[in-house]
Each structure stands twice: as C-alpha cells, then as structure tokens.
Amino acid sequence: MLSFSLVSCQSILAKIVSDKNINKKKLVYKNKQGKYLVYLPTVHIGKKEYYYSIKKEVDSLRKEGFIIAYEGIIFEIEKNDFEKNARKARKIIGYNIANINYNNINSLPKEYSIKNYIVQSNEKTGIVNTDYNVDMSLHDLIEKYELKYGSVILSECDLQTPLSAKYICKEKKKLPKYYFTDELRNNEALTKISLLINKNIVLLYGKGHKFMIHAGLLNNGYELVSGKL
C-alpha cells in the first residue's frame, strides 16, 4: 500500500513561504493520562532543510518511545476499483492525487514544481513502514463521499485523460471538495488518535488542518501546553 499527503484547497504557495523549520510551528498537548502529543503541522512542499528539521524531531522523539502517527491517503493499488476511484478523486479536487511516484508531475498543481522546493515524503520526514497511518484509504473516502453526495459520474473526458496528464476536463458545476479533503479525513485521524490515549504520540499532519485537529484534540481530553496556533 502507498500513501499521499493531500493538499487541501487553500493556496499551496501561501503555506510554504514562511516554513523553514518545524520547531517554531510544533504544538505540544497533554492528556488526562499524563501522555503527550507533539503535533507537527506539516506543509507538503518545502525546502530540504525544512524536512530535515522534521526528520530530526521525529528521530529524536522516536528514541524516547513516542509513537509516530502521520497523514497520508492510503492507495490500495491492488484493488480492482483503484483506477476508477483515482479518477473520481481527480474529478472532485481537480488534480490526480494517485501520481505517487512523481516521475510525471504534469497531473499535479504547478506549485509542485517550484524551483528549489521538494515534495514531502515519508522518507524525508523519518516515517517508516511500522509507523501509524491515521488517514483513510482512497476506497473508503470515495465510498463515504458518494454516500453523502451520490455517485461521482465520470465523463468521457475523465475516462480518456490519463492519470499522468494535466486534468483539463470542465464541468458546469464543481463537486464539493471539503468533505473529501478535510472533514472525513480529520474525523478519521482523531478517532484513531483517541485509541492511543495511553501513548506518547508524534503527529505529522497538514498545517491546513490544524484548527480542526486542535479542536478535536481538546474534545478528546488534550490540553495545549506549548506552542501557538
């Protein structure tokens, strides 16, 4: 299984300009069990030194016994409906999130090719296969999205445009994005984190989600003890 950190609908460029070191951004929470959660609100495009600062923090806290939890839509590429669901996701958000090897970035927003910036990856941030993915699978995301909004109907353009190509299919009415990019996934992450209340946790999760994650952590019995939103 492979995963992808999804950029939400806010401006990507606005998210990366001021981020040089994760230490100034991290938020530390403590729950009623006396356990800590260190939230690293990541951006998905940044400079090499930015991801080095994340990896350094992750490696250090791992040595202290922290569980590493992270964001990243899970792609079960062996499933028969994977390609169809990838096309449906592309139709919802406007670009292909299943372009997982980055060999061809034509399908991704232009911000992914900004000079001197690199794309976030598990390797760059110190995440290993045994760490805890708190995100959803693409299959489950599409299934729950369609339960709320109805079937995502693929047009001839959707079917004929390769997933590796720039997405230029036009629709009279755009599909709602927020439920897919944020609401479903944030709720899933908070539910999975709630199962770890007796563990110290490092959470790598998108900066664009931080206010919902913060509110959810407070509802789950955590208190912010260090850092500012």
C-alpha positions in Angstrom: 0.0 0.0 0.0 1.1 3.5 -0.8 0.1 6.9 0.6 -0.1 10.5 -0.4 -0.4 13.7 1.7 -3.3 15.6 0.2 -3.0 19.3 -0.2 -6.3 21.0 0.7 -7.9 23.7 -1.3 -6.0 26.6 0.2 -3.2 28.2 -1.7 -0.2 25.9 -1.6 2.2 28.7 -2.1 0.9 30.6 0.8 1.6 27.6 3.0 5.2 27.2 2.2 6.6 30.7 2.1 7.2 31.1 5.9 8.1 27.5 6.8 11.8 26.9 7.2 12.0 24.9 10.5 9.3 22.8 12.1 10.4 23.7 15.7 8.7 27.1 15.5 5.4 25.5 14.5 5.1 22.5 16.7 2.3 22.2 19.2 2.5 20.1 22.4 -0.6 18.7 24.1 -1.0 16.7 27.3 -4.0 14.5 28.1 -5.6 13.4 31.4 -3.5 10.3 31.4 -0.3 12.4 31.5 0.7 11.5 28.0 2.0 13.9 25.4 1.1 14.5 21.8 3.5 16.5 19.7 1.7 17.9 16.7 4.0 18.8 13.8 1.7 20.8 11.3 3.5 20.0 8.1 3.4 21.5 4.6 3.6 19.3 1.6 6.1 21.3 -0.4 9.2 22.8 1.2 12.9 23.2 1.2 15.3 20.4 2.1 16.3 21.9 5.4 12.6 22.1 6.4 12.1 18.3 6.0 15.4 17.7 7.7 14.1 19.6 10.8 11.0 17.3 10.8 13.1 14.2 10.5 15.4 15.3 13.3 12.4 15.8 15.6 10.8 12.5 14.6 14.0 10.6 15.1 14.7 12.2 18.5 11.2 11.5 19.9 11.1 8.0 18.5 14.2 7.3 20.6 12.2 8.5 23.6 9.5 6.0 23.0 6.9 8.1 21.1 4.6 6.5 18.6 4.8 8.2 15.2 1.4 8.9 13.6 1.0 10.5 10.2 -1.3 11.8 7.4 -1.4 10.1 4.0 -4.3 8.8 2.0 -3.8 5.0 1.6 -3.7 3.7 -2.0 -4.6 0.0 -2.3 -3.4 -0.3 -5.8 -4.1 -4.0 -5.9 -7.9 -3.3 -5.7 -9.9 -3.6 -8.9 -11.5 -0.2 -8.3 -8.3 1.7 -7.7 -8.0 3.4 -11.1 -11.7 4.3 -11.2 -11.5 5.7 -7.7 -8.4 7.7 -8.6 -10.3 9.2 -11.5 -13.2 10.1 -9.2 -10.9 11.7 -6.7 -9.3 13.7 -9.5 -12.7 14.9 -10.6 -13.5 16.0 -7.1 -10.4 18.0 -6.3 -9.1 18.9 -9.8 -5.8 17.0 -9.9 -4.6 13.5 -9.6 -3.5 12.5 -6.1 -2.6 9.0 -7.2 0.5 10.1 -9.1 2.5 8.5 -6.4 6.0 8.3 -7.9 6.3 11.9 -9.0 8.1 10.8 -12.2 5.5 12.8 -14.1 4.2 15.9 -12.3 2.0 17.2 -15.2 -1.0 15.9 -13.3 -0.2 17.9 -10.2 -0.7 21.6 -9.5 2.1 23.9 -10.8 3.2 24.6 -7.2 4.7 21.1 -7.0 7.4 22.2 -9.5 8.5 25.4 -7.8 12.3 25.8 -8.1 14.3 24.7 -5.1 11.3 23.2 -3.3 10.7 19.5 -2.9 7.7 17.4 -2.2 7.1 15.9 1.2 7.7 12.1 1.5 7.8 9.5 4.3 11.5 9.0 3.8 12.3 12.8 4.1 10.3 13.1 7.3 11.6 10.0 9.0 8.4 7.9 8.7 8.9 4.1 8.4 6.6 1.3 7.4 5.8 0.3 11.0 4.5 3.8 11.9 0.8 4.6 12.4 -1.1 5.9 9.4 -4.2 7.8 10.8 -5.6 8.6 7.3 -8.2 6.8 5.2 -7.9 4.6 2.1 -8.9 6.1 -1.2 -11.6 3.3 -1.5 -13.2 4.3 1.8 -13.0 8.0 1.0 -14.9 7.6 -2.3 -17.4 5.3 -0.7 -18.3 7.7 2.1 -18.2 10.7 -0.2 -20.7 9.0 -2.5 -23.0 8.1 0.4 -23.3 11.8 1.1 -23.3 13.3 -2.4 -24.3 10.5 -4.7 -22.2 8.7 -7.3 -19.4 10.6 -8.9 -20.1 10.2 -12.6 -17.0 10.0 -14.9 -17.4 11.8 -18.2 -15.7 10.6 -21.4 -13.1 13.3 -20.8 -12.4 11.8 -17.3 -12.0 8.3 -18.7 -9.9 9.3 -21.7 -7.5 11.7 -19.8 -4.5 9.6 -18.4 -3.9 10.0 -14.7 -0.4 11.2 -15.5 -1.7 14.1 -17.7 -2.8 17.6 -16.8 -6.5 17.5 -15.9 -8.5 19.8 -18.2 -12.0 18.3 -18.1 -14.6 21.0 -17.5 -17.8 20.7 -15.5 -20.8 23.0 -15.4 -21.0 22.5 -11.6 -17.9 21.7 -9.5 -18.2 18.9 -6.9 -17.9 19.8 -3.2 -14.3 19.3 -2.0 -14.1 20.0 1.7 -15.9 16.8 2.8 -13.3 14.8 0.8 -10.1 16.7 1.6 -10.7 17.6 5.2 -13.9 16.6 7.1 -13.8 12.8 6.5 -10.1 12.6 7.0 -9.8 14.8 10.1 -12.5 12.8 11.8 -10.8 9.5 10.9 -7.4 10.8 12.3 -9.0 12.0 15.5 -10.8 8.7 16.0 -7.6 6.7 15.5 -5.6 9.0 17.8 -8.2 8.6 20.5 -7.3 4.9 20.6 -3.8 5.9 21.7 -4.6 7.9 24.8 -2.1 5.9 26.9 0.8 6.5 24.5 3.1 9.5 23.8 2.5 10.5 20.2 4.2 12.5 17.4 1.6 13.5 14.9 2.6 14.7 11.4 -0.5 16.2 9.9 -1.1 19.0 7.4 -0.9 22.6 8.5 -4.1 23.4 6.7 -6.0 21.0 9.0 -4.6 22.3 12.3 -7.6 24.2 13.6 -9.9 21.2 13.2 -7.3 18.9 14.7 -6.7 21.3 17.6 -10.5 21.4 18.3 -10.7 17.6 18.1 -7.8 17.1 20.4 -9.4 19.4 23.0 -12.6 17.4 22.7 -10.7 14.2 23.2 -9.3 15.5 26.6 -6.0 17.0 25.5 -4.7 20.4 26.6 -2.3 22.6 24.7 0.7 23.1 26.9 3.2 24.5 24.5 3.1 26.4 21.1 0.7 28.8 19.5 -1.9 28.2 16.8 
